[in-house]
């Protein structure tokens, strides 16, 4: 039925590729949280009341920012950027001109402007003014990735060749989406060259190469295309979906083809192909099921892209299994791919090594097993720490962790963090009775709460509705805090409702719809899960003190929301994702081994290489100063779900080779039949993931390097620790050992 099979895939593959090309991108760090999370729901509800839009800061550095030339230059830049459709530009000079519209940079006017900024710290803390720079806050609506990128490009054109520092989440998210998307394309070309070279070197046949490449292309097109049908998006880890499907599918094809080329004398090629497929059906199917279940276990993660990536990859691996047992055999027959009887594969070096392995692993069985266990134990300590002695591995969820350090946007954000303020923003959302948001007594309490929030450790600035009242007093020459007596504050806040009509910026802090919601924007330094938890506790305590001292707040509520909260939740979810998904993956794979193998010791020993590789990888990452992030957290599941293929094939053929020769004979048979394919598959997997080292996206680059190293470590354990453990458990010795 190969004609029917080829026709079916000829129709399905282009459809899959078309669907794959239409998948949307989502590079926002905050969108890593699953939509059902309560904090995600609250943050999105807050944003419906106070639409945040997109905001970037443009920083113009000058040795003397108060010179007429510097002031004229920042004015000219603001005018140029204002010509970009849909943007709003705000600067400290704009605020001052509201009170002094005729401002000109004369020495006297500049001196007054300087005294004004010295009395109002808000502009300095927001980055709009500094000892050696001026800042422009540029806001534009959130209208999707394409509109955002078009606006950023228009801003860049408006700036021309003027050197400015660019800071803001839109620049980061745009780069992440672009780079994570191009990572797959860049990797694909590298991996394709490797597949071509390896297939031609091993099988020495263009027809075999074509069968493998066509099968791979169809499997990946269908696997990626199904993601759009499920509503998935390309995120910071989505590049791993086609990569994982391709290397796993290629490994299965190598196992099948390596058995196919091993055609004995006197057996017809069609009969041999059927036998080879039957011989490899159980191990390939068992390993595919284990990998599917392993990646599906990522559904327990609270990090949305990881959950989607797990389900997406699991479905893609199931599709790859179908391709391996339908399209690939049809292509083998249609293309008449040669077997080893006509074109010998290159295995002379491997055959010499395999011949020596049984005796070598018996002689060094105890040192090999002891070394693997010791390194694995060190990997556990490197990952989870040792109470009172070694801290757990660092978690990387800072936005800067996702940007190449060599890029200008990374350097600009580091400069802003070091010279101006933190990059993390929390929103203190206050809900009051309808119409109470502009009540002077409520605003007086909000002002006290804002001051208390700004005094918290690690907080750079806190801006709320009363910040505008402070600025207006400073423009009138009145410095110091707002009056706290009821009569004095009522006079200051008497015209807040009219200000809401005249000042669009104020409407970002008070909801004009029901006048029942207010918000305070808190900028802080430590964006880790622990840092955000400390900030939240501090805000809750400050709110409790404010409410206790002010009857106007009875019935009012506070909730801390914002993108930084969601980012912190991602950090808090990394280790649970690792432990829960890994435990579930290991249990599912153990169950798959239980079905394939009856020996309890075999089931346990089969996992030695994968566990050794994973834990040694984490040990190396820790020693090299690395950290966990949303990509590298997937190392454990990816390596375990992929390398268990090797152990299933090894033990399947070990059992197949049992006979009078004992363990030595069975081991030689397993090494001859499956060992070569293990080496080929490992090289394919390692080279495939190593291709991500060409990415400028740090999480994917780190993942690629770590995964490639883990695959090589697993292969090392396949041929050392695993045979050594078998010798110890079976209590046998090779012939001629005395």
N, C-alpha and C positions, 0 to 999 in steps of 0.2 A: 504493500500500500504506500510505497515511498512517493509515488506521484501525488496522491491525495495529501500526504503529509507536507510535501514541498509546496503544494498549491495553497494549503491552509496558512502556512507560515508566511508565504509570499504576500498574502492579504493582511495578516495580523501585524507583521513587523512594521510596515509603513504607518499603520494606524497608531501603533505604540510610539513610534518616533514623532509623529505629529502631535500626539497628546503630550509627550515629554517636552516638546518645544514651547508649550503653552503654559507650563507651570509657573506660577507667580513666585516672586522672591520676597522674603521677609527677614531682614538683617537686624531688626531691633533687639537689643539685649533684653528689654523688658518683656518682649513677647515670648521669652523662653518658658514662662510659667503657663501651665495649662489653664484654659479659660474658665474651668469650674472652680478654681482656687478662690476662696473668699476674698483675699486681698486683691486679686486680679479683678474680681467683680466690683469691689468697692472703688478701686482706682479708676476703672472705666466709668462707673457711675459719677465719680467726682469730675472726670474730664467732660462729661456731658453738661455739667453745670458750669465748669470753668475750662473751656477748651484751651488746651495749652499751645496748640499749634506747633510750629517749628521755630526755634530761635538759635541764631549763631552770633558769636561775638567776633568783631573785626578789630584787632588791636594795632594801632599805629605807634611805633616806638620813635621817640625823639629824645635827644640828650637834654634839651630844654623845651618841655612841652608847653611852656607859657609864652614862648616867643610868638610874635605876630605871624611868622611864617608857619609855625606848627599849628596854630589855631586856624589859619586860613586853609591849611592842607586838610585838616580833619573836616572842616566845613565843606570843602570841595568834594571829598570822598563821600560824605553823607549825601550831598546833592546828586552825585553820580549814581549811588546805589538806590536812591529814591526813584530814579527813573526806571528801575526794574519793575515790571508789572506785578502787582499783588503784594509787594513788601511794605513793611512799616519800619522806619529807622528812628531810633531814639538815642540821644546822647546827653551828657551832662550839660552841654552848651544849649541844647534844645530846652531842657528844663529851666535853665537860667533865663532864656529869652522869653519864656512865658510871662515873667515879671518885668523883664527889661528888653522889650522887643527891638529897641534900637541899638542893641549892644554892638560896639565896634572895638577892635583890639587896641585901644589906646592904653597907655601905661596906667591911668587911673581906673579905667573900666576893668582891665585885667586884674588889678589889685583887688577890686571889689569882688570880682568873680572868684579869685583865689581864696579870699576870706570866706566866701559862701561855701565853697567845697570843703574847706577845713572844718567848718561847723557842721557839715552833714556828711557823716562817714558812709552813708548808704551807697553813694556813687563809687567810692573807692572800693568798698567791699564787693560791689557787683562787677568790678573791672572796667567801669566806664571812665575812670580817672585814676592816675597813678603818678608816682614820682618821675617816671620816664615814659609814660604812654598815655594815649587817649583811646577810648573804646567806643565802638558803635554797636548797639544791640539791633540786630536785624531780624524781624519776625515775619513769618508768612504762613498761610494756612496749611494744615495737614491734608493733602489731597492725593496721597499715594506716592510710591517710589519714583515713578516717571516724572511727575510734576515737581517733586522735591529736587531730583537731579537736574531738571531743566532750570529751576530757580537758582540753584547753586552755580550752575554754569553761567547763567546770566550775571550773577553777582561777580563772579571771577572776571567776566569780560568788562564789567563796569569798573572794576579796580584797575584794570590795565596792567601796567608794569610796576605799580606801586607795591612795595614790599610791606605786607601786613601779616600778622599772625591770625590764624583762623581757628576758632575754638567752638565746639558744640557737637551735640549728638548727631545732627543731620550729616555732618561731614564724616563722622565715624561710621554711621549706619550705611551711608552710601558706599563707602570704601569696602566695608565688610560684605555687602551684597555683591558688589562687582567682583571682588577678589575670590569669595567663596564660590561664586558661579564659574569664574574662569579657571579655578583650580582644577576642576574636573576636565576641562578641555586641555589644559596644559599637561595634566597627568596622562590623559588618554593617549596623546601622541607619543609620550615617552614609553608608556606601557605597550602600545601597539608595536613599536620598534623592538621592544624586548621579546614580545610574543613571536614576532616574525623570526628574529634571530634564534631564539631557543628552539622553536619548532623545526626550523630548517637544520639546525645543528644536531638535534636529537633524532629526528625522524627522516631527515634528508629527503623530503618530498614536498613539492609545491602543492600537490593535491591534498595531502594531509593538512598542510597549513591552511588551505582554503576551507576545508571542512571545519577546522577549529575556529577560524576567524568568523565565518558566516554564523556558526552556532553561537559564538560569543556575542556578536552584534545583535542577533535576534533576541537573545536572552536579556541583554541589557536594555534594548529598546522597549520590550514588553514590560520589564520590571520597573523601569523609570516611568513609562507612560501610565501604568496603573496607578501611580501616585496621584495624578491629576484627577482620575475618576474617584479617588477617595478624598479629594479636597486638600491634599498635602501641599506644602509650599517648600521652596528651597530656602533653607535656613543655614546657620553657621556650621551645621554638621551634615547637611544633606549631600555634600559631595561624597560622603562615605557610602551612600546607598549604591550608586553604580559601581563604585570601586569594590565594595565588598561582594556584590553579586558577581562581578566579572572575575575576580580572583578565585572565588569559591567555585563558580561554574567552570572556570578553566582548570582548576584542580580536578574536578570530577571528570572532565573530558580527558585529561592526561591519564587518570586512572583507567578509564575505559579504553583509550587508544593504546596505552602501554600493554594492556592485556591482549588487545586485538593484534598488535604487531607480533606477539609471541606465538606465531602459528607453527604447530608441530608438523613434521614430515608426514605425508600421506593423508592429511585432513583437508577436505575441500574448504575454500575460503568462506563460502556462505555458511557452511556447517560450523566452521570455527567462529565466525562472527556471532552466531546465535549462542554458542557455548560461552564465548567471552562475555557477552551481555548478561547471560544467566549467572556466570561465576561472579561478576561484579555487582549484580543487582542488589544483593543483601547489604554489603558494606556501603555502597554508594547511597542506597536508600536510607539505611540506618543513620549514616553520618548527615545526610540532608535533613532528615526528620529532627535529629538532635540539634542541628544548626538553626533550623526554623524555630523550634521550641526555645532555643537559647536566645535568639534575637527577639522573639515575641515576649520573652520575660522582661524586656525593657519597658513594657507597658506599665510596670509598677512605678516607673519614675514620675516624679512631680514636675519634671522639666519637659515642656511640650515637645521641642524638637527631638529630644532623645526618645520620648515615647513614640512619636511618629516615625522616627528613623528605625526603631526596632520593629514595629509592625510592617513598615514599608519594606525593609530588608527581608523580613521573614517571608512575606508574600513573593518578593523577587526571587528568593532562593527556591521556593516551591516551583515557580515558573521555570527557573534554570534546570531543575530536576526533570521536568517534563521535556524540555528542549534536549537534554542530554540523552534521554531514552527514546526520543522520537525523531527529531530533526537530525541529530548528529549521526545515528546509524543510517538514516536515509541518505545523508550526504556521503558517508563512507562508501555506500554501495553505488550511488550515482557517479561519484567522482573516481571510483575504483582506487581508493587509497591503498598503497602497497603495505604488505606485512614484512616482517623480518626475513622472510624467505627470499624476497626480491631486493629489499633495501635494508641492510643491517643497521640497527640503531647503535649509537656510540655509548658503550657502557664498560669499556675495558678497564678504565681506572676504578670505577665503582666496583666491578666484579672482584678486583684484587683486594680492595678494602673490605668488602663483605666477607670474603673468604677468611680474613684474619680476625673479624670481629668476635665470633663466638669464644675463641680461646682468650682473646684480649679482655673481653668484658668479664669472663669468669675470673681471670687472674686479679683484676682490679675492682671486683664487684663491691667490696666493702668501702674502699675510698670513694668510689664513684657515688654510691648511694649516700654516704655520710656527707660528702661535699654538697650534693644537691639539697639535702635536708637542711644543712646549716645555712646555705645561701637563701633558701626559701624562708627560713625563720627570720633571717636578717631583713628580708623583704617585707615580712609582716610588720616588724618593728618600724621600718622606714615608712610604711604607709599609715599605720594606726598609732605609732608612737609607743612610748613606754612611760606609764604614769610616774611623774616626778623626775624623769631622766631625759626622755626624748619627746619632743612635741610632735603631733601628727603632721603629715605632709601639708604644705601650704595649699590653700584653695585660691585659684585665680579666677575671679569674676569681675575684676575691675575692667572698665571699658578699654583702658590702655593695654590690657593683656591681649586684646584681640586685634591690635594694630601693630604693623611692622615698625620696630623702633627706628628704622632708617628713614621713615617717611616724615615729611614736614608737619603733617597734622599731629603725629605723635610728639614731636619736639615742641610744637606750639602748646599742646595740652599740658605737657610736663612743665613748661615755662609758666603757664597760667597757674598751675597748682602750686608751684614754688614761690611765685611772686605776688599772686593776687589772693586766691582762695581755693577751697576745695571744689571738686567738680561734681559732687553728689548733691542732689536736691530732694528734700522731703517736703510734703505738703501736709500742713496741719489743718484739717478740715473741721470747721466749727459749724454746728447746726443749732439754730435757735428757733424760737417761736416765730411764726409768720409776721413779717413787718418789723421785727425787732433788730435786724442787722444794722440799721442806721440810728438806733436809739443811743443817745450820748452815754448812758450808763453802761450799755453793752460795749460800746467802742472804747470806753475808759478801761474796762476789764481786758479787752483785747489788746490794748496798748501795754498794760502791765504784763500780760502773758507773752507778748512779743519781746519785751525787754528781758523777761526771764528765760525765754528760749535762746535769745542771743547770748546770754551769759553762760550757757551750758558749755562744758569742755568740748573742744573739737568743732564748735559751730563757728563758721566764718561770718555769717550774716543771717538776719531774720527780717523779712520785709512783709508788711501787712497793710491793711487799709489806713492805719494811722500813720504809716510812713509818709504818706502824701501830706498829712497835716504838719508833720515835722518839717518837711521840705518847704512848705508854704511859709511857716513861721521864720525859717532861716532866711528866706528871700526878703522878708520884712525886717530883717536885722535882729530878730529875737532868737537867741541861741539857748541851748540847754533842752532838757526834756519837756514834754507837754505838761501843763498844770494838772495835778491829780485831785484837786478839790472839785466837787461836783459842779459848782457854778462856773469855775474857770474853764473846766474841760468842756462844759456845755456851750460856752461862747466859742471855743475853738472849733467844735464839731457841729455848729449850728447849720452850716450850709453843705453838709456832706451829700445830701440828696441832689442838690443842684450840681455839685462837683461830679456826681456820677454821670450826669448828662454831658458835661463839658470835658471830662477827662476819661478817655477810653481805657487808659492804663488802670485807673481805679476800678473799672468794671471787671478787671481780672482778679480782684480781691473781694468784691461784694456782688452777690447774685442780684441783678436788678429785676429778675422775674418775680420772685416771691419775697425778696428782702429777708430771707431766713438763713442764708448760707454765707459764710465768710471763709477765707483761707489765708494762711500765713506760709510763705515760702521760706524754707530753712535750708541754707547751704552749709554743708559740713564736709569734713575731711575723710573720715574712715568709712568707706563704703562696704566693708565686709559685713557678714551676717552678725558678728559680735558687735561691730561698730554701730550698725543700725539698731540693734537691740538696745544698746546703751542710750542712743539718742531717743528712741521711743520711750524708754523708761523715764528719761529726764523730762521729756515733753509731758508725759502722763502725770508725773509728780508736780511739775509746774502748773499744769491745768488744775489738778486737785487743790493746790494752794489758792489759785485764783478763784475757783468756784467757792471754796470755803469762805473766802473773804468778801465775796460780792454776791448779794442776793439776786442781782440782775441775771445771773447765769443759772439760776435754778431751772432745771429742765433742759438746759443746753447740753450738747454732747461734743466730744472730740474724737476724731479718728485720724490716725497717721496713714497717709496713702502716698502714691507716687511711683514713678519708674524705678527710683533707687530702692524702694522697698521690694519691688519685684526682682530686681537684680540681686539684692541680698538674699531673697528666698532661693534663688538659683544656687547661690553659694552654700546655703544651708542644706540644699537637697543633693549636693554632689556626692558626699560620702554615703548617705542612705541609698542613693541610686546605685553606687558601686557595690555596696554590701548586699542589698536586697536582690538586685538583678543578678549579681554573681552567684549568690546562694541558690536562687531559683534556677539559674542556668545550669549550675553544677548538679542540682537535684534532677533536673529533666534529662541531662546527658547521662547521669548515673542510671536513670531508669531505662534510657535507650540501650546502654551497655548491658543492663540486666536482661533485656529481651534477647540481645545478640549472644551474650556469653553467659554460661551457667556458673562459672567459677567466681566466688566472692573475691578471692585474691586478685583474679584477673581484672575484675571491675575496678578495684581500688588502684592497682598498679597502672592501669590504662590512663589514669588521669595524672600520673606523676610528671610526664613531660610538660603538659599544659600548665599545671600549677607552678612548676619550677620556672618556666619561661615568664609567666605573669609576674610572680613575686620578684624574680631577679630584675625584671624590667623596672618595677617600681623602686627597687633598691638603687639601680643605676640612675634613675631620674632624681631620686633624693640626693644622691652623692654629687650629682652635677648641678644641683640647685634648682631643679625644675619644680613644677607645681601641677595640681590637678585643674582641669578646666572642662568645659562642656564636651570637648572632643576627646581628650586623653582619658576621661572617666570611662570611656567605652572600650579601653584597651582590654580589660579583663574579659568582658563578654565577647568581644571580637576574636581575641586570641583563643579563648576556650571554645567558642563556637566553630572556629575554623580548624584549629590544630587537632581537635578530636577526630577529624577525618582520618588522620594518619594512624592514630591508635586503633581505630575500628578496623581499618584495612590490615594493619599489622597483626592484630589478634585473630582476625578472621582467617588469614592465611597461616598463622601459627597453628591454629586448631586444624586447619586443612592438612598441614604437614606432619601431624602427630603420627608416630608409627614406631617401628623397631629402632630407629635412630634416636629416640628419646627427644629431650629438649634441644640437643645440638642439631639433630636432623630437622626438627620443626623450625628452629630458628634460621637455619640455612635456607629452607624453603621460603619462609616469610621474607627474609632479606632479598632473596632472588626475585620473588614475584612482586612484593609490595615495596621493598626498600628503594628500588630505583625510582618508582613513582613518588614515594615520599620525598626523595631528594628533589625530583623535578618540581613537584607541587610546592615544596617549601621555597625553592628558588623563585618560582612564579609569584607566590604570595609575597615574599620579601621584596622582590623587585617591584611588584605592583604597588605596594604601600610606600616603598621608598621613593616612588615617583612623586609623592606629595611633598618631598623635600624641596621641590622646585617651586612650591607655592610660597607667596609672600604673606599668606595668612597664617599667623603664628600657631593657632590651635591645630590646623590641619598639618602644618609642617612638623610640629612636635608629634602629632599622632602618627604620621607616616614613618618618622625615624624610630619611634618607640615600637610600633607594630612590626616593622621590618626586623629590628633586633630581637623581638620576642619570638618571631617565627624561626629565626636561626637558632635561638636558644632551645626552642622546643625540638628542633631537629637534632641538636646536639644531645639532648636528653633521650630522644628516641633511640639513639645508637649507643648510649653509654649507661645512664642511670636505669632505664627501663630493662634492658637485658640483664644488667647487674642485679636488679631486684628479682627478676625471674629466676636467675641462678640461685639466689638466696632462698626464695620461697620453695622452689622445686627440689632443692638439696641434691642437685645432680652436678656432674662435672663433664667436660668435653672429653672425647676419646683422646688418648695419648697424653693426658695430664697427670698420669701417675695415680 
